[in-house]
Amino acid sequence: MGRLRHLELDNFKSYSGKQVVGPFDDFTCVIGPNGAGKSNLMDAVSFVLGVQSKHLRSSSLKELLYRADADSTPASKASVRLIYE
């Protein structure tokens, strides 16, 4: 049986720059306070598995790019890499 080892996020939604999330040893859930990025983490997993952006609480792909705030210019690109063992 395989398992998710970690995620590598680069300017995806609320994750600025390159971020590595994990390792997910004995992983069962994601918890944290409001605004911590829990749903964005799950959106990243869904995105890398091929879920369309309209199903990721976004109306367009550009909404998946990191923005510092509503008035800032979004990043020019974003990526998600899932490491599965």
Backbone torsions as a table, in degrees:
resi	resn	phi	psi	omega
1	MET	NA	135.2	179.2
2	GLY	-89.5	170.4	176.8
3	ARG	-155.0	156.8	177.8
4	LEU	-73.7	123.9	179.2
5	ARG	-89.4	-55.1	176.9
6	HIS	-163.8	169.1	177.0
7	LEU	-117.8	141.2	173.2
8	GLU	-114.7	115.7	-177.0
9	LEU	-111.4	137.7	177.3
10	ASP	-132.6	104.1	179.9
11	ASN	56.6	37.3	178.6
12	PHE	-98.1	118.3	178.7
13	LYS	50.5	-113.3	-175.0
14	SER	-87.7	4.3	-177.1
15	TYR	-99.8	105.5	-178.5
16	SER	-80.4	135.1	178.2
17	GLY	65.8	-161.7	-179.5
18	LYS	-87.2	126.0	179.3
19	GLN	-129.5	136.8	174.7
20	VAL	-110.3	123.8	-180.0
21	VAL	-111.0	122.8	-177.7
22	GLY	126.7	-176.4	13.8
23	PRO	-76.1	154.0	-179.9
24	PHE	-99.6	72.8	176.3
25	ASP	-84.1	127.4	-179.0
26	ASP	51.9	43.0	-177.0
27	PHE	-76.4	128.3	176.1
28	THR	-129.2	-24.3	-178.4
29	CYS	-161.0	168.4	175.8
30	VAL	-117.2	124.2	179.5
31	ILE	-128.7	157.5	177.3
32	GLY	162.9	170.8	-178.9
33	PRO	-71.9	165.5	175.6
34	ASN	-56.6	137.4	178.4
35	GLY	84.3	5.3	-177.2
36	ALA	-81.5	-12.8	178.7
37	GLY	100.7	16.1	-179.0
38	LYS	-59.4	-50.2	-177.9
39	SER	-69.4	-31.5	177.1
40	ASN	-67.5	-32.7	175.4
41	LEU	-65.0	-44.3	179.1
42	MET	-68.7	-33.9	173.9
43	ASP	-62.5	-37.6	179.1
44	ALA	-64.0	-43.0	177.8
45	VAL	-62.7	-46.2	179.5
46	SER	-62.7	-42.1	-178.9
47	PHE	-60.6	-47.6	-177.4
48	VAL	-67.8	-23.2	177.4
49	LEU	-88.6	1.6	171.8
50	GLY	101.5	10.7	177.5
51	VAL	-70.0	136.7	-178.9
52	GLN	-68.3	150.5	-176.3
53	SER	-59.6	-31.7	-179.0
54	LYS	-65.7	-17.4	177.2
55	HIS	-96.9	4.9	-178.8
56	LEU	-110.1	35.4	-178.9
57	ARG	57.7	34.4	179.7
58	SER	-137.5	143.8	178.1
59	SER	-91.7	-17.6	178.7
60	SER	-150.7	163.1	-179.7
61	LEU	-61.1	-32.8	-177.4
62	LYS	-64.6	-19.9	177.1
63	GLU	-75.1	-9.1	176.7
64	LEU	-87.5	-8.2	179.2
65	LEU	-83.0	142.4	179.0
66	TYR	-62.6	136.5	172.7
67	ARG	-133.8	134.0	179.3
68	ALA	-64.9	-39.6	175.5
69	ASP	-158.5	179.0	-174.4
70	ALA	-63.0	-25.7	-177.3
71	ASP	-92.5	-8.1	-176.0
72	SER	-86.4	161.5	176.3
73	THR	-78.7	133.2	179.6
74	PRO	-67.7	159.4	175.1
75	ALA	-58.6	157.8	-177.7
76	SER	-80.9	-19.6	178.3
77	LYS	-157.2	160.7	177.3
78	ALA	-144.4	154.8	176.5
79	SER	-150.8	156.9	175.5
80	VAL	-134.9	132.4	177.5
81	ARG	-125.8	125.8	-179.8
82	LEU	-104.7	125.7	177.8
83	ILE	-101.9	114.2	-175.2
84	TYR	-118.2	133.7	-177.8
85	GLU	-114.8	NA	NA
